Amino acid sequence: MALHLAVKKLLSSTTIGLATVVSIACSPIKTLNALVPSDGYALHSDIAYGNLPRQKLDVYQPTKHVKNNEAKSPVIIFYYGGSWDSGDKADYKFAAEAFTSNGFVTVIPDYRVYPEVTFPGLMADPATAAKWVKDHILEFGGDPNRVFLAGHSAGAHIAVMLSLNSEYLAKEHLKPTDFRGTIGSAGPYDFLPVKTDRLKAIFGPEDQRWKSQPIEFVTGKNQPMLLLVGLKDTTVWTHNTFNLAAKIKAKGGQVEIVEFPTYGHIDMAAKLAKPLRGNGELLKPMVDFVNSH
């Protein structure tokens, strides 16, 4: 719901037609996605990576790889946010379009969320989806040796946790080093203590909650990592990004930070959308990161 309300506000402040303004009141995410180009990719939707209803993913394949046999593309697995209790892969067409427009095969999985699962169980589906990508993405023009984990908000927590704590990928017979790098946008990586009853339920007994913090698993041996942070974010405090980056650097690991002085929490995803993209200041560092690794 927060994503829908925030996107409604962003779209209302953008120069668009009257009919669009009217439709925003009904469904801001659908409106945003309706304004995003649909001709630069082929969508392969609702592919099962498991047997459960939410174990499905969408693959967005750049059109040029449908028409000819060019070199394989880098791959981005994008885990959406939603406070670990909500989200729908169909809402993130705008992010997939941003990545495919730069030649990247993009995979957006659904995954089980609270209350169906709690931590650490909520890490299982993202790891299984990553395994599916490694095994099958070549069929969609993607390079299985150039797969990147990425996410926004709770999805950034998931992507970064997969890259720092090897136990989740190990259950799928994978290692963090099987992935080329990680991109986290506005992620919670160091957020104890949790204060709401909902978060306490999601992350379990107090003496076990440290295991949910990506910062606790920094060894300095991580694959390259890009952390993006909006300095106006009041949903996930900026110390999450700065503390994680500082610890990785102190351990000799690879990490880059890009700061956005005027961006809030939702901006750190919504500004990927073409109607809100401007000069591409959010998208560009992601593209540069993928192209350089």
C-alpha atoms as one frame of an Amber mdcrd trajectory, in Angstrom:
protein
   0.000   0.000   0.000   2.816   2.425   0.823   4.296   1.902  -2.640   0.962
   2.653  -4.304   0.438   5.862  -2.306   3.972   7.103  -2.876   3.849   6.414
  -6.611   0.505   8.213  -6.775   2.179  11.282  -5.264   5.155  11.058  -7.639
   2.964  10.700 -10.710   0.737  13.576  -9.632   3.778  15.847  -9.544   4.845
  14.805 -13.054   3.715  16.547 -16.244   1.184  14.095 -17.670  -2.241  14.235
 -19.285  -5.562  14.754 -17.494  -6.772  11.218 -18.242  -3.659   9.841 -16.597
  -4.181  12.007 -13.521  -7.706  10.640 -13.174  -6.520   7.050 -13.511  -3.843
   7.520 -10.842  -6.572   7.716  -8.220  -7.656   4.193  -9.155  -4.352   2.348
  -9.466  -1.079   4.291  -9.364   1.141   1.262  -9.984  -0.936   0.131 -12.962
  -0.842   3.680 -14.275   2.927   3.859 -13.888   3.396   0.549 -15.673   0.983
   1.609 -18.428   3.272   4.562 -19.139   6.309   2.298 -19.450   7.294   1.088
 -22.954   6.393  -2.513 -23.725   8.185  -2.994 -27.035  11.783  -3.501 -25.929
  11.462  -6.947 -24.428   9.621 -10.261 -24.510   7.852 -11.177 -21.272   7.791
 -14.808 -20.161   5.419 -14.738 -17.205   4.441 -17.037 -14.351   7.257 -19.538
 -14.763   7.237 -21.976 -11.850  10.468 -22.398  -9.908   8.718 -24.515  -7.264
   5.382 -26.148  -6.556   3.771 -23.476  -4.350   1.520 -20.633  -5.566   4.036
 -17.839  -4.897   6.972 -19.761  -6.342   6.675 -18.180  -9.771   8.803 -15.676
 -11.642   8.725 -13.445 -14.697  11.588 -13.246 -17.187  11.981 -10.077 -19.248
  14.163 -10.789 -22.270  15.572  -7.901 -24.332  14.022  -8.068 -27.787  17.339
  -8.142 -29.624  18.025 -11.554 -28.101  14.727 -12.850 -29.423  15.502 -11.791
 -32.982  19.069 -12.947 -33.358  21.868 -14.921 -31.782  23.949 -12.176 -30.247
  26.264 -12.652 -27.297  24.578 -13.614 -24.036  23.320 -10.815 -21.799  24.066
 -10.020 -18.167  21.216 -11.025 -15.870  19.616  -9.142 -12.986  17.464 -10.951
 -10.439  15.390  -8.190  -8.849  13.804  -8.906  -5.471  11.068  -6.374  -4.763
  10.361  -4.828  -1.378   7.191  -4.932   0.680   8.246  -5.122   4.330   8.648
  -8.916   4.045   4.849  -9.286   4.095   3.615  -8.196   0.666   4.507  -7.648
  -2.974   3.652  -8.741  -6.496   6.108  -9.265  -9.329   3.656  -7.761 -11.827
   3.998  -4.380 -10.112   7.656  -4.114 -11.115   7.395  -4.059 -14.891   8.819
  -0.525 -14.678  12.042  -1.812 -13.110  12.362  -4.634 -15.621  11.909  -2.210
 -18.519  14.698  -0.032 -17.135  17.107  -2.954 -17.051  16.084  -4.579 -20.339
  16.424  -1.232 -22.123  20.113  -1.529 -21.285  20.361  -5.073 -22.617  20.016
  -6.999 -19.343  17.817 -10.059 -19.011  15.716  -9.367 -15.928  14.064 -11.861
 -13.596  11.488 -10.809 -11.005  10.359 -13.600  -8.675   7.466 -13.723  -6.304
   8.373 -15.343  -3.001   6.529 -16.386   0.129   6.135 -13.659   2.728   4.810
 -13.261   6.269   2.636 -14.778   7.683   3.154 -17.777   5.381   6.835 -17.792
   6.337   9.028 -16.042   8.885  12.779 -15.513   9.027  14.867 -17.495   8.158
  12.238 -19.298   6.091  11.606 -16.207   3.995  15.103 -16.599   2.526  14.320
 -20.010   1.018  12.320 -18.954  -2.041  14.738 -16.206  -3.134  17.568 -18.760
  -3.015  15.523 -21.301  -4.976  14.660 -18.670  -7.576  18.350 -17.846  -7.923
  19.067 -21.532  -8.518  16.411 -21.630 -11.241  18.041 -18.654 -12.922  21.472
 -20.261 -12.901  20.023 -23.443 -14.392  17.677 -21.963 -17.013  18.543 -18.388
 -17.939  20.627 -19.431 -20.940  17.329 -20.420 -22.589  16.343 -16.736 -22.472
  19.573 -15.278 -23.807  21.099 -14.689 -20.388  24.635 -15.473 -19.318  24.563
 -17.809 -16.284  28.070 -16.644 -15.427  27.002 -12.992 -15.196  24.044 -13.086
 -12.836  23.590 -10.204 -10.382  21.437 -10.181  -7.251  19.528  -6.935  -6.749
  16.652  -5.523  -4.759  14.908  -2.563  -3.194  14.032  -2.205   0.506  13.193
  -5.659   1.928  14.289  -7.043  -1.435  17.679  -5.401  -0.966  17.914  -7.083
   2.441  17.281 -10.417   0.726  19.782  -9.836  -2.091  22.523  -8.670   0.264
  21.843 -11.456   2.769  22.163 -14.061   0.018  25.504 -12.557  -0.946  26.917
 -12.381   2.603  25.519 -15.433   4.410  26.320 -18.508   2.363  23.953 -20.876
   4.191  20.894 -20.010   2.091  22.476 -20.547  -1.307  24.274 -23.627   0.021
  20.900 -25.338   0.382  20.598 -24.953  -3.395  24.181 -26.183  -3.931  25.323
 -22.666  -4.796  27.801 -20.166  -3.351  27.694 -16.360  -3.243  30.681 -16.396
  -5.591  28.464 -18.034  -8.224  26.964 -14.563  -8.703  28.837 -11.671 -10.250
  27.757  -8.953  -7.823  24.996  -7.450  -5.692  22.972  -4.224  -5.892  21.058
  -2.988  -2.859  18.800   0.068  -2.994  17.453   1.559   0.261  17.990  -1.693
   2.100  17.749  -2.562   5.808  21.022  -4.257   6.697  21.542  -3.218  10.331
  18.124  -2.549  11.833  18.055  -3.955  15.365  16.285  -3.558  17.684  12.963
  -4.149  15.979  10.118  -2.335  17.691   6.824  -3.259  16.034   4.897  -6.425
  16.834   4.844  -7.313  13.148   8.621  -7.193  12.792   9.050  -9.108  16.046
   6.805 -11.820  14.622   8.681 -11.881  11.313  12.153 -12.099  12.855  11.400
 -14.361  15.804  12.871 -14.618  19.308  14.982 -11.661  20.393  18.104 -13.723
  21.031  17.975 -15.022  17.439  17.271 -11.772  15.580  20.941 -10.986  15.036
  20.900 -13.722  12.395  18.580 -11.544  10.284  21.131  -8.731  10.003  23.314
  -8.815   6.872  25.953  -6.715   8.637  26.651  -9.650  10.971  27.957 -11.762
   8.085  30.556  -9.439   6.604  33.882 -11.189   6.062  35.444  -8.948   3.434
  35.298 -11.777   0.907  32.057 -10.703  -0.744  31.583 -10.281  -4.464  31.446
  -6.642  -5.679  28.571  -4.746  -4.089  26.803  -1.515  -5.025  24.746   0.194
  -2.305  22.380   3.021  -3.223  20.930   5.298  -0.546  18.457   8.186  -0.556
  19.420  10.741   2.059  15.756  11.734   2.553  14.765   8.150   3.383  12.778
   8.064   6.633  11.521   4.495   6.183  14.862   2.677   6.174  17.371   4.886
   7.946  20.536   5.687   6.043  22.787   4.251   8.740  21.855   0.805   7.393
  23.785   1.510   4.202  26.632   3.477   5.742  27.252   0.978   8.553  27.300
  -1.979   6.176  29.616  -0.252   3.725  31.977   0.818   6.510  32.249  -2.729
   7.834  32.841  -4.193   4.375  35.571  -1.630   3.735  37.138  -2.276   7.145
  37.311  -5.988   6.288  38.851  -5.269   2.889  35.757  -6.128   0.862  34.472
  -4.627  -2.374  31.720  -2.028  -1.992  30.609   1.174  -3.704  28.092   3.696
  -2.345  26.051   6.148  -4.387  24.098   8.800  -2.459  20.978  10.631  -3.669
  20.527  13.793  -1.583  16.880  14.475  -2.512  15.510  10.926  -2.758  13.230
   9.269  -0.234  12.548   5.573   0.208  10.106   5.017  -2.661  12.168   7.198
  -4.996  14.900   4.567  -4.722  12.751   2.218  -6.813  10.169   4.395  -8.566
  12.799   6.618 -10.197  13.746   3.633 -12.354  10.442   4.061 -14.204  10.744
   5.884 -17.496   8.073   8.521 -16.666   9.984   9.401 -13.477  13.525   8.597
 -14.598  14.659  12.092 -15.526  18.310  11.930 -16.551  18.610   8.382 -15.253
  20.635   9.224 -12.176  19.318   6.179 -10.260  19.580   3.768 -13.182  22.993
   4.821 -14.474  25.140   3.602 -11.552  23.372   0.245 -11.675  24.016  -0.095
 -15.399  27.634   0.975 -15.001  28.122  -1.522 -12.167  26.771  -4.436 -14.194
  28.728  -3.481 -17.296  31.971  -3.233 -15.345  31.771  -6.681 -13.705
